[in-house]
């Protein structure tokens, strides 16, 4: 295929750190990309918000930048597809204007209302059994006690900011809000609205809002999009004024797309059942496609709708991964307060890598816990917090930094144990010759900004004792996933062709010399949670 025959997607990867716009071929080659950071507003009491206007301005600027690069003709851009941070809430009026900052996935202010929702005589792990059975039957899960699900945000607004709730015409996920700005149409994708826990997904080909569930949560069903679409559906043409502003052709088709987790499942190249990936961004997750609907309420995991119509993904999330390094950079090393002069911040992540490479595995038995804003999997506990354990005078900044890399890996291993248990029985049934003694997930693709670090990839391989496959340009996986979704929706690609479009740049195998130290420290990591859990509850409830 000649260059003039190749077609492209304007892919928008709208993460917590800020939007990234990219020009991606219909087969996943990223030609241009631009990123702009947006502020995060966090305050005591569990508030975590962002201004949707900051999102939109950054999307416009980064889109203009990649389109104006001149690497391709705009006539070859056949579609636009956005993938946004998941589990957020934007309250908008009838004209699509946001009524306040978006409440994002980190916000815990709705936690008291989920606790109230679950009051009752018969409970399992704190959940009202009658209500949970209704949720499991229809929505394949329910809101966690952390208060970070959109339905928790909405209950917080209804009770604490009733004037906003009353004025709201529609509650939208960030994904669907950006699509509204692009097309002027109110709609939700089946994957995007799943975490509201108000959709009946028993038949994925006919998913719809559930009157029973909205009534159970005591929210107005009319305040949610009733037009539920597949990720591959064409929502409509881009609005003329938006097309003119970013410099794209009028009439360019906007494909519905899906939030970051479903998109990453596609962009990781692990699209067949049980093929697994780890995403390392501000947060982290372990995902794979599964051919069954199931939920593990004890460890906050569930089968949810995939971006591939009619299929499920295993969905879970841990609150902080790469965000631990951002915290170190922004709040400790380069915190801009009155005592320090304004100075340029270097590319510290590459410096961190070089420092970590010089420190022996185990960081001299220093353990970091990355629970900087609580945790949601494999424990649903919004009161636990980060810490450094066993620090001593003979340690250096190298031990501290490496312990952060390793602490994130321990946290992922904690979740990984339950991910393997989640799929074990089903995979054995469908894999001839497999038994309980076999390794359930022998290899894992890794994507996200953190996957650019070779030393971190090696640490993951050593801690998990699994082969880690570094996807090429791992930071572009979400944008690539959005482009693949659009390519399938527009007829340029088929789902089973995606794996060949995702190259693997490196493979990291476990170092047997590090097994003993990492197994010992992981066990102590679990002990820290067991011992400190009650202390954190007293300090942070």
C-alpha positions as CSV (number, residue, x, y, z in Angstrom):
1,X,0.0,0.0,0.0
2,X,1.5,3.3,-1.0
3,X,1.7,6.3,1.4
4,X,-1.0,8.1,-0.5
5,X,-3.4,5.1,0.0
6,X,-2.9,5.0,3.7
7,X,-5.6,6.5,5.8
8,X,-5.4,8.0,9.3
9,X,-7.3,8.6,12.5
10,X,-7.1,11.6,14.7
11,X,-6.9,9.7,18.0
12,X,-7.3,11.6,21.3
13,X,-6.0,9.9,24.5
14,X,-7.5,12.0,27.3
15,X,-5.8,10.8,30.5
16,X,-5.7,12.2,34.0
17,X,-2.4,14.0,33.4
18,X,-3.8,15.7,30.3
19,X,-4.9,14.9,26.7
20,X,-2.6,13.6,24.0
21,X,-3.6,13.9,20.4
22,X,-2.1,11.7,17.8
23,X,-2.2,11.0,14.0
24,X,-2.4,7.2,13.8
25,X,-2.7,5.1,10.7
26,X,-5.6,2.7,10.4
27,X,-3.1,-0.1,11.1
28,X,-1.7,1.5,14.3
29,X,1.4,3.4,13.2
30,X,1.7,6.7,15.2
31,X,3.1,9.5,13.0
32,X,2.6,12.5,15.2
33,X,1.6,13.2,18.8
34,X,1.3,16.1,21.2
35,X,0.6,16.3,24.9
36,X,-0.6,19.1,27.2
37,X,-0.8,18.7,30.9
38,X,-3.9,19.9,32.7
39,X,-4.3,20.7,36.4
40,X,-5.6,18.3,39.0
41,X,-7.5,19.9,41.9
42,X,-7.2,17.7,45.1
43,X,-8.3,18.8,48.5
44,X,-8.9,17.4,52.0
45,X,-12.1,15.4,52.4
46,X,-11.5,13.3,49.3
47,X,-12.1,15.9,46.5
48,X,-10.4,15.3,43.2
49,X,-11.6,17.4,40.3
50,X,-10.6,18.8,36.9
51,X,-12.0,21.6,34.8
52,X,-13.6,20.2,31.6
53,X,-12.7,23.5,29.9
54,X,-9.0,22.7,30.6
55,X,-9.5,19.3,28.9
56,X,-11.1,20.9,25.9
57,X,-8.6,23.6,25.4
58,X,-5.8,21.1,25.6
59,X,-7.5,18.8,23.1
60,X,-7.9,21.7,20.7
61,X,-4.3,22.8,21.0
62,X,-2.7,19.3,20.7
63,X,-5.0,18.5,17.8
64,X,-4.0,21.7,16.0
65,X,-0.3,20.8,16.6
66,X,-0.4,17.3,15.1
67,X,-2.6,18.4,12.2
68,X,-0.5,21.4,11.4
69,X,2.7,19.3,11.5
70,X,2.1,18.7,7.7
71,X,3.2,15.0,7.8
72,X,0.0,14.0,6.1
73,X,-2.8,15.7,4.1
74,X,-6.0,16.3,6.1
75,X,-7.8,14.7,3.2
76,X,-6.3,11.3,4.4
77,X,-7.8,11.7,8.0
78,X,-10.9,9.6,7.8
79,X,-12.1,9.6,11.4
80,X,-11.8,10.9,14.9
81,X,-11.9,8.8,18.0
82,X,-11.4,9.7,21.6
83,X,-10.5,7.6,24.7
84,X,-10.9,9.2,28.1
85,X,-10.2,8.6,31.7
86,X,-12.9,6.4,33.1
87,X,-15.2,6.6,36.1
88,X,-15.6,10.4,36.1
89,X,-18.7,12.6,36.2
90,X,-19.4,15.8,34.2
91,X,-22.7,17.5,35.1
92,X,-24.0,19.5,32.1
93,X,-27.1,21.6,31.2
94,X,-29.3,21.2,28.1
95,X,-26.8,23.2,26.0
96,X,-23.9,21.0,27.1
97,X,-22.3,23.5,29.4
98,X,-20.6,22.0,32.4
99,X,-22.1,23.2,35.7
100,X,-19.0,22.6,37.8
101,X,-15.6,20.9,37.6
102,X,-15.7,17.3,36.7
103,X,-15.5,14.9,39.6
104,X,-12.8,12.4,38.5
105,X,-12.1,8.7,39.4
106,X,-9.9,9.6,42.4
107,X,-12.8,11.4,44.3
108,X,-14.0,9.7,47.4
109,X,-16.7,12.1,48.7
110,X,-19.5,9.7,47.7
111,X,-18.2,7.0,50.0
112,X,-20.7,7.7,52.9
113,X,-23.6,7.4,50.5
114,X,-22.5,3.9,49.3
115,X,-22.2,2.9,53.0
116,X,-25.7,4.2,53.5
117,X,-27.0,2.4,50.4
118,X,-25.7,-0.9,51.7
119,X,-27.4,-0.7,55.1
120,X,-29.6,-3.7,55.9
121,X,-29.9,-6.8,58.1
122,X,-28.2,-9.3,55.8
123,X,-24.8,-8.4,54.5
124,X,-21.8,-10.0,52.8
125,X,-18.5,-8.2,53.2
126,X,-20.5,-5.1,54.1
127,X,-22.7,-5.2,51.0
128,X,-26.5,-5.4,51.3
129,X,-27.1,-8.8,49.9
130,X,-30.5,-8.1,48.3
131,X,-29.3,-5.0,46.5
132,X,-26.0,-6.6,45.5
133,X,-27.9,-9.6,44.0
134,X,-30.0,-7.2,41.9
135,X,-26.8,-5.4,40.7
136,X,-24.9,-8.6,39.9
137,X,-27.8,-10.0,37.9
138,X,-28.1,-6.9,35.7
139,X,-24.9,-4.8,35.8
140,X,-22.3,-7.5,36.7
141,X,-21.1,-5.5,39.7
142,X,-21.8,-2.6,42.0
143,X,-20.2,0.5,43.5
144,X,-17.2,0.0,45.8
145,X,-17.1,1.5,49.3
146,X,-14.3,3.8,48.1
147,X,-16.9,6.2,46.6
148,X,-15.0,6.6,43.4
149,X,-17.7,5.2,41.0
150,X,-19.8,7.7,39.0
151,X,-23.0,6.7,40.8
152,X,-21.2,7.6,44.1
153,X,-20.3,11.1,42.6
154,X,-23.9,11.6,41.7
155,X,-25.2,10.6,45.1
156,X,-22.7,13.1,46.6
157,X,-24.1,15.8,44.3
158,X,-27.7,15.0,45.1
159,X,-27.1,15.2,48.8
160,X,-24.3,17.8,49.2
161,X,-24.8,20.0,46.1
162,X,-28.5,19.6,45.4
163,X,-28.6,22.8,43.3
164,X,-26.1,21.2,40.9
165,X,-28.1,18.0,40.8
166,X,-31.4,19.7,40.1
167,X,-29.9,21.9,37.3
168,X,-28.2,18.9,35.6
169,X,-29.7,17.9,32.3
170,X,-27.3,15.0,31.8
171,X,-24.5,13.3,33.8
172,X,-21.8,12.2,31.4
173,X,-18.6,10.3,31.6
174,X,-15.5,12.3,30.5
175,X,-15.5,10.1,27.4
176,X,-19.0,11.1,26.5
177,X,-18.6,14.7,27.4
178,X,-15.7,15.0,24.9
179,X,-17.9,13.3,22.2
180,X,-20.6,15.9,23.0
181,X,-18.1,18.7,22.5
182,X,-17.0,17.1,19.2
183,X,-20.5,16.4,17.7
184,X,-23.1,18.2,19.8
185,X,-24.8,14.8,20.6
186,X,-25.7,13.4,24.0
187,X,-24.9,9.7,24.0
188,X,-22.9,7.1,25.9
189,X,-21.1,4.0,24.8
190,X,-22.0,0.7,26.4
191,X,-18.5,0.4,27.9
192,X,-18.4,4.0,29.2
193,X,-21.6,3.9,31.2
194,X,-20.9,0.5,32.7
195,X,-19.3,1.8,35.8
196,X,-22.4,3.8,36.7
197,X,-23.9,0.3,37.6
198,X,-27.3,1.3,36.2
199,X,-27.2,-0.6,32.9
200,X,-28.6,-4.0,32.2
201,X,-25.8,-5.8,30.3
202,X,-27.2,-9.3,30.4
203,X,-27.6,-9.1,26.6
204,X,-24.6,-7.0,25.5
205,X,-26.2,-6.6,22.1
206,X,-29.2,-4.9,23.7
207,X,-27.7,-3.1,26.8
208,X,-30.0,-0.4,28.2
209,X,-30.6,1.7,31.3
210,X,-32.3,-0.2,34.1
211,X,-35.3,1.4,35.7
212,X,-35.0,-1.0,38.6
213,X,-31.4,0.0,39.3
214,X,-31.9,3.8,39.0
215,X,-34.9,3.5,41.3
216,X,-32.8,1.5,43.8
217,X,-30.1,4.2,43.8
218,X,-32.9,6.9,43.9
219,X,-31.5,8.8,40.9
220,X,-33.5,10.2,38.0
221,X,-33.1,7.9,35.0
222,X,-33.8,10.9,32.6
223,X,-30.5,12.5,33.7
224,X,-28.5,9.7,31.9
225,X,-28.0,9.1,28.2
226,X,-30.6,6.6,26.9
227,X,-28.8,6.4,23.6
228,X,-26.3,3.6,24.3
229,X,-23.9,2.8,21.4
230,X,-21.2,0.3,20.6
231,X,-17.6,1.7,20.7
232,X,-17.4,1.2,16.9
233,X,-20.6,3.1,16.1
234,X,-20.3,6.4,14.2
235,X,-21.7,9.0,16.5
236,X,-21.9,11.7,13.8
237,X,-19.8,14.2,11.9
238,X,-17.6,16.6,13.7
239,X,-19.3,20.0,14.3
240,X,-18.3,22.5,11.6
241,X,-16.9,25.1,14.1
242,X,-14.7,22.4,15.8
243,X,-13.5,21.1,12.4
244,X,-12.5,24.7,11.4
245,X,-10.8,25.4,14.7
246,X,-8.5,22.4,14.6
247,X,-8.0,22.4,10.9
248,X,-9.7,19.1,9.9
249,X,-12.2,18.6,7.1
250,X,-15.8,19.3,7.8
251,X,-17.9,16.2,7.9
252,X,-15.1,14.0,9.3
253,X,-16.7,11.1,11.1
254,X,-16.5,10.8,14.9
255,X,-16.4,7.2,16.1
256,X,-17.9,6.6,19.5
257,X,-14.8,5.0,21.1
258,X,-14.4,3.8,24.6
259,X,-12.8,4.8,27.9
260,X,-9.1,4.2,28.7
261,X,-9.3,0.7,30.1
262,X,-11.3,-0.9,27.3
263,X,-9.2,1.0,24.7
264,X,-6.0,-0.1,26.3
265,X,-7.1,-3.7,26.0
266,X,-7.2,-3.1,22.3
267,X,-4.1,-1.0,22.0
268,X,-2.0,-3.5,24.0
269,X,-2.4,-6.1,21.2
270,X,-3.7,-8.6,23.7
271,X,-7.2,-9.0,22.1
272,X,-7.7,-12.8,22.3
273,X,-9.4,-14.3,25.3
274,X,-7.1,-14.5,28.4
275,X,-4.2,-12.6,26.7
276,X,-3.2,-10.2,29.5
277,X,-1.7,-6.7,29.7
278,X,-0.6,-4.4,32.5
279,X,-1.1,-0.7,32.1
280,X,1.3,1.6,34.1
281,X,0.2,5.2,34.0
282,X,-0.9,7.5,36.9
283,X,-2.8,4.4,38.0
284,X,-2.5,0.8,36.9
285,X,-4.6,-2.2,36.0
286,X,-4.3,-5.7,34.8
287,X,-6.7,-6.5,32.0
288,X,-7.7,-9.2,29.5
289,X,-10.7,-10.3,27.4
290,X,-12.8,-13.1,29.0
291,X,-15.7,-15.1,27.4
292,X,-17.8,-15.0,30.5
293,X,-19.7,-12.6,32.9
294,X,-18.5,-12.8,36.4
295,X,-17.7,-10.6,39.4
296,X,-15.4,-10.9,42.4
297,X,-16.9,-8.5,44.9
298,X,-14.3,-9.4,47.5
299,X,-11.4,-8.0,45.4
300,X,-13.3,-5.4,43.3
301,X,-13.0,-7.1,39.9
302,X,-15.7,-7.8,37.3
303,X,-16.4,-8.7,33.7
304,X,-17.5,-5.5,32.0
305,X,-18.4,-4.7,28.3
306,X,-15.4,-4.6,26.0
307,X,-14.8,-2.1,23.2
308,X,-15.3,-5.2,21.0
309,X,-19.1,-5.4,20.7
310,X,-20.5,-8.5,22.4
311,X,-17.4,-9.3,24.4
312,X,-16.3,-8.8,28.0
313,X,-13.1,-7.5,29.6
314,X,-11.8,-8.2,33.1
315,X,-11.8,-4.8,34.7
316,X,-10.0,-3.7,37.8
317,X,-7.9,-0.7,38.8
318,X,-5.3,0.3,41.4
319,X,-5.2,3.9,42.3
320,X,-1.6,4.9,42.0
321,X,1.4,3.5,40.0
322,X,3.4,6.0,38.0
323,X,1.6,8.7,40.1
324,X,4.0,7.7,42.9
325,X,6.9,9.0,40.8
326,X,5.0,12.2,39.9
327,X,4.4,12.7,43.6
328,X,8.1,12.4,44.2
329,X,8.9,14.8,41.4
330,X,6.2,17.4,42.1
331,X,5.6,17.4,45.8
332,X,9.2,16.6,47.1
333,X,12.0,17.1,44.7
334,X,10.6,20.1,42.7
335,X,7.8,21.4,44.8
336,X,7.3,25.1,44.0
337,X,6.7,26.8,47.3
338,X,7.7,30.2,48.7
339,X,11.0,28.9,49.9
340,X,12.2,27.7,46.5
341,X,12.8,29.7,43.4
342,X,11.0,28.8,40.2
343,X,13.2,26.4,38.2
344,X,12.9,24.2,35.2
345,X,12.0,20.6,36.0
346,X,14.3,18.1,34.1
347,X,13.2,14.8,32.6
348,X,13.5,13.2,36.0
349,X,12.0,9.8,34.9
350,X,15.1,9.0,32.8
351,X,17.3,10.1,35.7
352,X,15.2,7.8,38.1
353,X,15.9,4.9,35.7
354,X,19.6,5.4,35.8
355,X,19.7,5.7,39.6
356,X,17.5,2.6,40.0
357,X,19.8,0.5,37.8
358,X,22.6,1.1,40.3
359,X,20.7,-0.2,43.3
360,X,20.6,-3.9,44.2
361,X,17.2,-5.7,44.0
362,X,15.3,-5.3,47.3
363,X,16.5,-1.7,48.0
364,X,18.2,-2.9,51.2
365,X,14.9,-4.2,52.5
366,X,13.2,-0.8,52.2
367,X,9.5,-1.2,51.3
368,X,7.3,1.5,49.8
369,X,3.5,1.2,49.8
370,X,1.9,3.3,46.9
371,X,-1.5,3.8,48.6
372,X,-1.3,7.6,48.3
373,X,-5.1,8.0,47.8
374,X,-6.4,4.7,49.2
375,X,-6.9,1.5,47.2
376,X,-9.7,-0.2,45.3
377,X,-8.2,-3.6,44.3
378,X,-7.6,-6.1,45.5
379,X,-8.9,-4.4,48.7
380,X,-11.5,-1.7,48.7
381,X,-10.1,0.6,51.3
382,X,-10.0,4.4,50.8
383,X,-8.4,5.0,54.2
384,X,-5.0,3.3,53.7
385,X,-2.0,5.5,52.8
386,X,1.5,5.3,51.4
387,X,4.6,4.9,53.4
388,X,8.3,4.0,53.6
389,X,9.0,1.1,55.9
390,X,12.4,0.0,57.3
391,X,14.2,3.2,56.3
392,X,17.6,3.7,57.9
393,X,20.6,6.0,57.9
394,X,22.8,4.0,55.6
395,X,20.2,4.3,52.8
396,X,20.5,6.8,49.9
397,X,18.0,8.4,47.5
398,X,18.7,5.5,45.2
399,X,17.2,3.0,47.7
400,X,14.2,5.3,48.2
401,X,13.6,5.6,44.4
402,X,14.0,1.9,43.7
403,X,11.7,1.1,46.6
404,X,9.0,3.1,44.8
405,X,9.5,1.1,41.6
406,X,9.4,-2.1,43.6
407,X,6.5,-1.1,45.8
408,X,4.3,-0.5,42.7
409,X,5.3,-4.0,41.5
410,X,4.4,-5.6,44.8
411,X,1.0,-3.9,44.7
412,X,0.4,-5.2,41.1
413,X,1.5,-8.7,42.3
414,X,-1.1,-8.5,45.1
415,X,-3.8,-7.9,42.4
416,X,-2.3,-10.4,39.9
417,X,-2.8,-13.3,42.3
418,X,-6.6,-12.7,42.2
419,X,-6.6,-12.0,38.5
420,X,-5.2,-15.5,37.9
421,X,-7.8,-17.0,40.3
422,X,-10.6,-15.0,38.5
423,X,-9.8,-16.7,35.1
424,X,-8.3,-20.0,36.2
425,X,-11.4,-22.3,36.2
426,X,-12.7,-20.9,32.9
427,X,-9.3,-21.1,31.2
428,X,-8.8,-24.7,32.2
429,X,-12.2,-25.6,30.9
430,X,-11.4,-24.1,27.4
431,X,-7.7,-25.0,27.2
432,X,-7.1,-28.7,26.3
433,X,-4.5,-30.3,28.6
434,X,-4.3,-27.4,31.1
435,X,-4.5,-28.3,34.8
436,X,-4.4,-26.3,38.1
437,X,-0.6,-26.9,38.3
438,X,0.0,-25.0,35.1
439,X,0.8,-21.3,35.0
440,X,-2.4,-19.5,34.2
441,X,-0.9,-16.3,32.8
442,X,2.7,-17.1,31.6
443,X,3.3,-13.8,29.8
444,X,2.0,-10.3,30.0
445,X,2.1,-7.3,27.6
446,X,3.0,-4.0,29.3
447,X,1.9,-0.6,28.1
448,X,1.5,3.0,29.4
449,X,4.1,5.6,30.3
450,X,5.7,3.5,33.0
451,X,6.3,0.7,30.4
452,X,8.9,2.9,28.7
453,X,11.3,2.1,31.6
454,X,13.3,-1.0,30.9
455,X,14.4,-1.3,34.5
456,X,10.8,-1.1,35.7
457,X,9.8,-3.8,33.2
458,X,12.6,-6.0,34.5
459,X,11.4,-5.4,38.1
460,X,7.9,-6.4,37.1
461,X,9.2,-9.6,35.5
462,X,11.2,-10.4,38.7
463,X,8.5,-9.6,41.2
464,X,5.7,-11.3,39.2
465,X,7.9,-14.2,38.1
466,X,6.4,-13.9,34.6
467,X,7.6,-13.0,31.1
468,X,7.0,-9.3,30.4
469,X,6.5,-8.2,26.8
470,X,7.1,-4.5,26.2
471,X,4.8,-3.2,23.5
472,X,6.5,-0.8,21.1
473,X,5.8,2.8,21.9
474,X,3.9,1.7,25.0
475,X,2.9,5.3,25.9
476,X,0.8,5.4,22.7
477,X,-1.2,2.3,23.5
478,X,-4.4,4.1,24.4
479,X,-4.2,6.3,21.3
480,X,-3.5,3.3,19.2
481,X,-6.5,1.5,20.8
482,X,-8.7,4.4,19.9
483,X,-7.4,4.3,16.3
484,X,-8.0,0.6,16.1
485,X,-11.6,1.0,17.3
486,X,-12.2,3.7,14.7
487,X,-10.5,1.6,12.0
488,X,-12.8,-1.3,12.7
489,X,-15.8,0.9,12.9
490,X,-15.0,2.5,9.6
491,X,-14.2,-0.8,7.9
492,X,-10.4,-0.5,7.5
493,X,-9.5,-3.3,9.9
494,X,-10.8,-6.5,11.6
495,X,-10.4,-7.3,15.3
496,X,-8.3,-10.4,14.6
497,X,-5.8,-8.3,12.6
498,X,-4.9,-6.1,15.5
499,X,-2.3,-8.4,17.1
500,X,-0.1,-8.3,14.0
501,X,-0.3,-4.5,14.1
502,X,1.2,-4.3,17.6
503,X,5.0,-4.9,17.7
504,X,6.9,-6.1,20.8
505,X,10.1,-4.1,21.4
506,X,11.6,-6.1,24.3
507,X,11.0,-9.2,26.3
508,X,12.0,-9.4,29.9
509,X,12.4,-12.7,31.7
510,X,12.5,-13.2,35.5
511,X,16.0,-13.1,37.0
512,X,16.2,-16.2,39.3
513,X,18.8,-14.5,41.5
514,X,16.1,-12.1,42.7
515,X,13.3,-14.5,43.4
516,X,14.2,-15.1,47.1
517,X,14.5,-11.4,48.1
518,X,11.4,-10.4,46.2
519,X,9.3,-13.2,47.6
520,X,10.4,-12.3,51.1
521,X,9.6,-8.6,50.7
522,X,6.3,-9.2,49.0
523,X,5.2,-11.3,52.1
524,X,6.2,-8.4,54.3
525,X,4.3,-6.0,52.0
526,X,1.1,-8.0,52.7
527,X,1.9,-8.0,56.4
528,X,2.2,-4.2,56.4
529,X,-1.4,-3.9,55.2
530,X,-2.6,-6.4,57.8
531,X,-0.8,-4.6,60.6
532,X,-1.4,-1.0,59.5
533,X,-5.0,-1.3,58.2
534,X,-6.7,-0.4,61.5
535,X,-4.2,2.5,62.2
536,X,-5.0,4.0,58.8
537,X,-8.8,3.7,59.5
538,X,-8.3,5.6,62.7
539,X,-6.2,8.3,61.1
540,X,-8.2,8.8,57.8
541,X,-11.8,7.7,58.2
